[in-house]
Amino acid sequence: MAENTTGAEQGGEKKPAANPITIHTQYIKDLSFENPNAPESVALQEQPKINIDVDVEARTTQDQKLHEVTLKINVKADVADKVAFIAELQYGAVVTLNVEEQHRLPVLMIEVPRLLFPYVRKIVSDLTADGGFPPLMMQQIDFADLFRKKFAKQMDGQPAGNA
């Protein structure tokens, strides 16, 4: 197994490179599930039309050492012009980065959400199942594409996160 090193050697020993991302904590920041048409909505056998909106926000603390990344997921399922369910999740993490300044925003907006996504997927799956519906298994999200689209909006004068 290859060892990750910085290339600097002290006394013949290689010094391991610091992790580029350290996740200090992960947490549910906000969670909501609405089933406004129950019990009819859970008894329906019809496949719902599902719309999933995803957003990522990042902010840096005043001392510039810690970063908060929040992955926001909004799911709305409709069956025959009626809302089957609405699920909203904001899942956050506090991280420190060991990357060069020009790489911080892409790491915060792409790599950290990629690490958080399996937890988000599990929460949404459990939430929809507990709400009386089949578990919603979200497909992998292309956070690099999401970042590119958000960055394009920022270039057009719209805010894209305040990392």
Number of C-alpha atoms within 10 A of each C-alpha: 3 4 9 12 12 11 10 11 11 8 6 7 8 14 15 13 13 13 11 12 16 14 16 11 10 16 13 14 13 11 16 11 17 15 19 13 12 15 11 10 20 16 10 13 8 10 10 19 13 14 11 13 10 14 18 23 18 21 17 17 11 8 7 10 10 17 22 20 25 26 23 20 19 17 18 18 18 16 16 10 9 12 18 24 24 19 19 19 22 21 23 24 21 20 19 18 19 13 13 8 8 8 11 17 16 16 17 26 25 19 15 25 27 17 13 19 18 12 13 21 17 14 18 23 18 16 21 21 13 12 17 15 19 13 16 17 12 14 8 10 12 11 20 16 11 16 19 14 13 19 17 13 13 13 11 9 9 11 11 18 16 9 17
